[in-house]
């Protein structure tokens, strides 16, 4: 008897695809160095193998096209100096409010709860490449939980990258695709789902978007 397309993909296949997508996206969203450039072919092969290359093709082309120093300058300009494409998840939900410190501490505690030694290497714990690495190679369940908790941040980042026609938009779209559910097409819709902007409050849990925690 022929198997349906759905039955051909086991939960292990889905978990492996998510791990590859999260790991590859995290590597390519990080500050570019020679090691990243040297591994582009391996990353390309990995995302192709799990059927996700369409999300990565523009970023791979961008990273292969420019000299390393230009890539580094571009990254600093677009991700470090521009709040339009902030890679820190809590920035989008909590801004520069008092509450953000507590939220960052909560993410650090999640890393501790995993039982793993997570080296922040001078970064804030909500830095997207770090969260993606944790979800891919550290503790998939806890890592995915952080990504789902800040799905609104991911969607706002994706929309900003798409609006500015930046190649890395596909990477964030790939992450959202793995988390499941439909992606809002406008900032206004995302903010509506968030039930308003961040406020100066303490002890209030963030409003979560109504997405499933696993991809169907």
matplotlib code that plots the C-alpha trace (Angstrom):
import matplotlib.pyplot as plt

x = [0.0, 1.4, 2.0, 0.7, 3.0, 2.2, 3.0, 6.4, 7.7, 8.2, 8.5, 12.2, 12.4, 10.6, 12.8, 15.9, 14.7, 14.0, 17.4, 19.1, 17.0, 17.6, 21.3, 21.8, 19.8, 21.6, 25.0, 24.1, 22.4, 25.6, 28.4, 30.2, 33.8, 36.1, 34.7, 31.2, 32.4, 34.4, 31.3, 28.8, 28.9, 28.3, 25.3, 24.0, 24.1, 22.4, 19.4, 19.1, 19.0, 16.1, 14.2, 14.6, 17.1, 14.5, 14.6, 18.4, 19.3, 19.3, 21.4, 23.9, 24.2, 24.8, 27.5, 29.3, 29.1, 30.8, 34.3, 34.4, 35.2, 32.2, 30.0, 31.1, 30.5, 27.0, 26.1, 27.1, 25.1, 21.9, 21.8, 23.9, 23.3, 19.7, 16.9, 14.8, 16.4, 17.3, 18.4, 17.6, 14.2, 13.2, 13.8, 10.7, 8.4, 10.0, 12.0, 14.3, 11.8, 12.7, 10.9, 13.4, 16.1, 13.8, 12.9, 16.6, 17.2, 14.3, 16.0, 19.3, 17.4, 16.0, 19.6, 20.5, 17.4, 18.6, 21.6, 23.9, 26.7, 25.7, 28.5, 27.0, 30.4, 29.5, 26.1, 22.7, 20.8, 18.1, 20.4, 18.7, 21.7, 22.3, 18.7, 18.7, 21.9, 20.4, 17.2, 19.2, 22.1, 21.4, 17.9, 15.3, 12.2, 13.3, 14.9, 11.7, 9.7, 11.8, 11.3, 7.5, 7.4, 8.9, 7.2, 6.0, 9.6, 10.5, 7.5, 8.3, 11.9, 10.9, 8.5, 11.2, 13.7, 11.2, 10.2, 13.8, 14.5, 17.3, 18.4, 18.2, 14.4, 14.3, 16.2, 13.6, 10.8, 12.3, 12.3, 8.7, 7.8, 9.3, 7.4, 4.1, 1.0, 0.3, 2.6, 0.9, 1.7, 1.8, 3.3, -0.1, -1.5, 1.4, 1.0, -2.7, -2.0, 0.5, -2.3, -0.4, 3.1, 5.4, 4.7, 6.7, 5.4, 6.9, 5.6, 3.4, 3.8, 4.0, 1.0, 1.7, 0.6, -1.9, 0.4, 0.8, 4.0, 4.7, 4.4, 1.6]
y = [0.0, 3.4, 5.8, 9.3, 12.3, 13.1, 9.6, 9.5, 12.2, 10.9, 13.2, 12.6, 14.0, 17.1, 17.5, 17.1, 19.6, 22.2, 21.6, 22.1, 25.2, 26.8, 26.0, 27.3, 30.4, 31.2, 30.8, 33.1, 35.7, 36.1, 38.5, 37.2, 35.9, 33.7, 30.5, 31.4, 32.0, 28.7, 26.8, 28.2, 25.2, 22.9, 25.0, 25.1, 21.3, 20.9, 23.1, 21.6, 18.1, 19.0, 20.9, 24.4, 25.9, 28.3, 30.3, 30.5, 31.1, 34.9, 35.1, 32.5, 34.5, 37.7, 36.2, 34.7, 37.9, 40.4, 40.5, 39.7, 43.2, 44.6, 41.8, 42.8, 46.5, 45.7, 43.5, 46.2, 48.8, 46.7, 44.7, 46.4, 50.1, 49.9, 49.2, 48.4, 44.9, 44.3, 40.7, 40.8, 39.3, 41.2, 44.5, 44.1, 43.2, 45.2, 47.9, 49.8, 49.4, 48.3, 45.0, 44.0, 43.2, 40.7, 39.1, 38.7, 37.1, 34.7, 33.6, 33.1, 31.0, 28.9, 28.2, 27.1, 24.9, 23.0, 21.7, 22.9, 25.4, 28.2, 30.6, 34.0, 35.2, 38.8, 38.8, 39.3, 36.0, 37.0, 37.4, 35.4, 33.5, 32.3, 31.2, 29.4, 27.5, 26.5, 25.3, 23.4, 21.8, 22.5, 21.8, 21.7, 21.8, 24.8, 26.6, 26.2, 27.5, 30.7, 31.2, 30.6, 33.0, 35.7, 34.8, 38.4, 39.6, 37.2, 38.4, 42.1, 41.4, 39.4, 42.2, 44.8, 42.8, 42.2, 45.8, 46.9, 44.1, 42.5, 39.0, 37.7, 38.0, 34.4, 33.2, 34.6, 33.3, 29.8, 30.0, 31.1, 28.3, 25.7, 27.1, 26.7, 28.8, 31.7, 34.7, 38.2, 40.3, 43.7, 45.2, 46.5, 43.0, 41.7, 44.5, 43.8, 40.2, 41.5, 43.5, 46.8, 48.2, 47.3, 49.2, 50.1, 47.3, 44.6, 41.0, 41.0, 38.1, 38.9, 38.4, 35.4, 35.1, 32.4, 30.0, 26.3, 25.2, 22.5, 22.5, 20.3]
z = [0.0, -0.9, 1.9, 2.0, 1.8, 5.4, 6.7, 5.0, 7.4, 11.0, 14.1, 14.0, 10.5, 11.6, 14.6, 12.5, 9.9, 12.7, 14.2, 10.8, 10.1, 13.5, 13.5, 9.9, 10.4, 13.7, 12.0, 9.1, 11.3, 13.4, 12.8, 9.7, 10.1, 8.0, 9.6, 8.5, 4.9, 4.9, 6.0, 3.5, 1.2, 4.2, 5.4, 1.8, 1.6, 5.0, 4.3, 0.8, 2.3, 4.6, 1.9, 3.2, 0.8, -0.7, 2.6, 2.6, -1.1, -0.9, 2.2, 0.9, -2.4, -0.4, 1.8, -1.3, -3.3, -1.0, 0.5, 4.3, 5.4, 3.5, 4.9, 8.4, 7.8, 6.3, 9.3, 11.8, 9.9, 9.5, 12.7, 15.4, 14.6, 13.3, 15.7, 12.6, 12.5, 16.1, 16.7, 20.5, 21.0, 24.1, 22.5, 20.3, 23.2, 26.1, 24.6, 27.0, 29.9, 33.5, 32.8, 30.2, 32.8, 34.5, 31.2, 30.3, 33.7, 33.0, 29.8, 31.6, 34.1, 31.2, 30.1, 33.6, 33.9, 30.8, 32.8, 30.1, 30.4, 27.9, 27.1, 26.5, 25.2, 26.1, 24.4, 26.0, 26.4, 24.0, 21.0, 18.3, 17.0, 20.5, 21.1, 17.8, 18.7, 22.0, 20.3, 17.7, 19.6, 23.3, 24.6, 21.7, 23.9, 26.0, 23.0, 21.0, 24.0, 24.0, 20.2, 20.6, 23.5, 21.3, 18.1, 17.9, 17.9, 15.1, 13.0, 13.5, 12.6, 9.5, 8.3, 8.8, 6.8, 4.0, 3.9, 3.5, 0.9, 3.0, 2.1, 5.7, 5.7, 4.4, 7.4, 9.8, 7.6, 7.9, 11.7, 11.7, 9.3, 11.6, 14.6, 12.7, 12.2, 9.8, 9.8, 10.1, 7.1, 8.7, 11.9, 12.9, 12.9, 15.0, 17.5, 17.7, 18.6, 21.2, 22.8, 22.8, 23.3, 26.2, 29.4, 32.5, 34.7, 36.8, 37.3, 34.2, 31.9, 28.1, 26.0, 23.7, 20.1, 19.4, 17.6, 18.1, 19.8, 17.2, 13.4, 12.1]

ax = plt.figure().add_subplot(projection="3d")
ax.plot(x, y, z, "-o")
ax.set_aspect("equal")
plt.show()
